[in-house]
């Protein structure tokens, strides 16, 4: 329950930080998102490659087991 309340408080604090009447950090948040987006895209791409390789290995192993 404490974690849930803490989560709501953190979301409210983040919302208050980006609204113009609050800390007005919205332009900084956009710069952070623009800078972090390519990094996130690379990480997602690497994860997709790893999952694809694992899937190919699993299919090859399953095919090998069905032949035996």
Secondary structure, DSSP 4 states (H G I P E B T S, - for coil): -HHHHHHHHHHHHHHHHHSTTTT--HHHHHHHHHHHHHHHHHHHHHHHHHHHHHHHHHHHHHHHHHH-
